[in-house]
Amino acid sequence: MEITERLKEIILAETNVNIEAVTRKRNTIELRALYYNLIKHFGPKITLSNIAESVNKNHATVIHGLNNYDIYERFNNDLRDLRKLIIKQMESENIQATTDINILKLAIEQKDIKILQLELELEIVKNKLSTFTKSEYNIINKLNELLIDIKDTELHDVMIIRLQAMYDMNMKVIKQKKRK
């Protein structure tokens, strides 16, 4: 399946919007710009004319969409999230469809690097937690359990306000000590 058709299929499945439709609705225009952007991401050698033909537009419309995509994404978090989702899905499909052992090895190495990064982050969190004494950790743990138990009650709101006030007061003292 061609990349253009697969991207249109994914966008339609995720948003229920046909980007080939003749309309000037903002949502459709933004999704078309996303489509142009993703085509350039996955197939940088595809010409603007070919991209335009795939959605019955002209190359100037594609240029306009590519130029404005960053603005659309800046003000539309759903568009940004959809872009990330589609990129992950397309990369996953490409890895699954490939038989090139070098590409597969590279994908595994990238996953291994990500695992190492996550393990490092976990160690940092563990080290921060280990600085607590057992009694301090128990207090924090009990407070968390209590907050979970009283979630969506007036008591929860009062407790959050008091904890925030205690935190703010202590941070103020710490800042004053640092200044001296």
C-alpha positions as CSV (number, residue, x, y, z in Angstrom):
1,M,0.0,0.0,0.0
2,E,1.3,3.5,-0.9
3,I,2.2,5.8,2.0
4,T,-0.4,8.4,0.8
5,E,-3.2,5.9,0.9
6,R,-2.1,4.5,4.3
7,L,-1.9,7.9,5.9
8,K,-5.4,8.9,4.5
9,E,-6.7,5.6,5.9
10,I,-5.2,6.2,9.4
11,I,-6.4,9.8,9.5
12,L,-10.0,8.8,8.5
13,A,-10.0,5.9,11.1
14,E,-8.7,8.2,13.9
15,T,-10.8,11.3,13.2
16,N,-13.6,10.2,11.0
17,V,-12.7,13.1,8.6
18,N,-12.1,12.5,4.9
19,I,-9.3,14.9,4.0
20,E,-10.2,14.5,0.3
21,A,-13.6,16.1,0.9
22,V,-14.1,19.5,-0.8
23,T,-14.6,21.7,2.3
24,R,-13.0,24.7,4.0
25,K,-13.8,23.5,7.5
26,R,-10.9,24.3,9.8
27,N,-10.6,20.8,11.1
28,T,-10.3,19.3,7.6
29,I,-7.8,22.0,6.6
30,E,-5.6,21.3,9.6
31,L,-5.8,17.5,9.0
32,R,-4.8,18.0,5.4
33,A,-1.8,20.0,6.6
34,L,-1.0,17.2,9.0
35,Y,-1.2,14.8,6.0
36,Y,1.2,16.9,4.0
37,N,3.6,17.2,6.9
38,L,3.5,13.4,7.5
39,I,4.1,12.7,3.8
40,K,7.2,14.9,3.9
41,H,8.2,13.1,7.1
42,F,8.0,9.6,5.7
43,G,8.6,10.3,2.0
44,P,10.7,13.4,1.7
45,K,11.3,12.7,-2.0
46,I,7.6,12.8,-2.9
47,T,7.0,15.9,-4.9
48,L,4.5,18.6,-3.9
49,S,2.6,17.9,-7.1
50,N,2.2,14.2,-6.3
51,I,1.1,15.1,-2.7
52,A,-1.4,17.5,-4.1
53,E,-2.8,15.0,-6.7
54,S,-3.4,12.5,-3.9
55,V,-6.0,14.8,-2.3
56,N,-7.2,16.6,-5.5
57,K,-5.5,19.9,-4.7
58,N,-2.7,21.9,-6.3
59,H,0.9,22.2,-5.2
60,A,0.4,25.8,-3.9
61,T,-2.2,24.4,-1.4
62,V,0.3,21.8,-0.2
63,I,3.0,24.6,0.3
64,H,0.5,26.7,2.2
65,G,-0.5,23.7,4.4
66,L,3.2,22.8,5.1
67,N,4.0,26.4,5.9
68,N,1.1,26.8,8.3
69,Y,1.3,23.3,10.0
70,D,3.4,24.5,12.9
71,I,0.9,27.2,13.7
72,Y,-2.0,24.7,13.5
73,E,-0.2,22.3,15.8
74,R,0.8,25.0,18.3
75,F,-2.9,25.9,18.9
76,N,-4.4,22.4,18.6
77,N,-3.0,19.8,21.0
78,D,-5.2,17.1,19.5
79,L,-3.4,17.6,16.2
80,R,0.0,17.3,17.9
81,D,-1.2,14.1,19.7
82,L,-2.6,12.7,16.5
83,R,0.7,13.3,14.7
84,K,2.6,11.5,17.4
85,L,0.2,8.6,17.3
86,I,0.4,8.3,13.5
87,I,4.2,8.4,13.5
88,K,4.4,5.6,16.1
89,Q,1.9,3.5,14.1
90,M,3.6,4.0,10.8
91,E,7.1,3.3,12.3
92,S,5.7,0.2,13.9
93,E,4.1,-1.0,10.6
94,N,7.4,-0.3,8.7
95,I,9.4,-2.3,11.2
96,Q,6.9,-5.2,11.1
97,A,6.8,-5.2,7.3
98,T,10.6,-5.0,6.8
99,T,12.8,-8.0,6.2
100,D,16.0,-6.0,6.2
101,I,18.0,-7.3,9.2
102,N,19.9,-4.1,9.6
103,I,16.8,-2.0,10.0
104,L,15.5,-4.5,12.6
105,K,18.8,-4.4,14.5
106,L,18.7,-0.6,14.5
107,A,15.1,-0.7,15.9
108,I,16.1,-3.1,18.6
109,E,19.1,-0.9,19.5
110,Q,16.8,2.1,19.8
111,K,14.5,0.2,22.0
112,D,17.4,-0.9,24.2
113,I,18.6,2.7,24.5
114,K,15.1,3.8,25.6
115,I,15.0,1.0,28.2
116,L,18.4,2.1,29.5
117,Q,17.1,5.7,29.8
118,L,14.0,4.6,31.7
119,E,16.1,2.4,34.0
120,L,18.4,5.4,34.7
121,E,15.4,7.6,35.5
122,L,14.0,4.9,37.8
123,E,17.4,4.7,39.7
124,I,17.3,8.5,40.1
125,V,13.8,8.3,41.6
126,K,14.8,5.4,43.8
127,N,17.8,7.4,45.1
128,K,15.6,10.4,45.9
129,L,13.3,8.1,47.8
130,S,16.1,6.5,49.7
131,T,17.0,9.9,51.2
132,F,13.8,9.6,53.2
133,T,14.0,7.8,56.5
134,K,11.7,4.9,57.0
135,S,9.3,7.0,59.2
136,E,9.3,9.9,56.7
137,Y,8.5,7.5,53.9
138,N,5.7,5.9,56.0
139,I,4.2,9.3,56.6
140,I,4.2,10.2,52.9
141,N,2.8,6.8,52.0
142,K,0.0,7.1,54.6
143,L,-0.8,10.6,53.3
144,N,-1.1,9.3,49.8
145,E,-3.3,6.5,50.9
146,L,-5.5,8.9,52.8
147,L,-5.8,11.2,49.9
148,I,-6.9,8.4,47.6
149,D,-9.4,7.2,50.2
150,I,-11.1,10.6,50.6
151,K,-10.9,11.5,46.9
152,D,-13.9,13.6,45.7
153,T,-14.9,14.7,49.2
154,E,-14.8,18.1,51.0
155,L,-12.3,16.6,53.4
156,H,-9.9,15.9,50.4
157,D,-10.1,19.6,49.3
158,V,-9.4,20.8,52.9
159,M,-6.5,18.5,53.2
160,I,-5.0,19.6,49.9
161,I,-5.3,23.2,50.9
162,R,-3.6,22.5,54.3
163,L,-0.8,20.5,52.7
164,Q,-0.2,23.2,50.1
165,A,-0.1,25.8,52.8
166,M,2.4,23.7,54.8
167,Y,4.6,23.2,51.7
168,D,4.5,26.9,50.8
169,M,5.4,28.0,54.4
170,N,8.4,25.6,54.5
171,M,9.6,26.6,51.0
172,K,9.5,30.3,52.2
173,V,11.7,29.4,55.2
174,I,14.1,27.5,53.0
175,K,14.4,30.4,50.6
176,Q,15.0,32.8,53.4
177,K,17.8,30.6,54.8
178,K,19.4,30.4,51.4
179,R,19.5,34.2,51.1
180,K,21.4,34.5,54.4
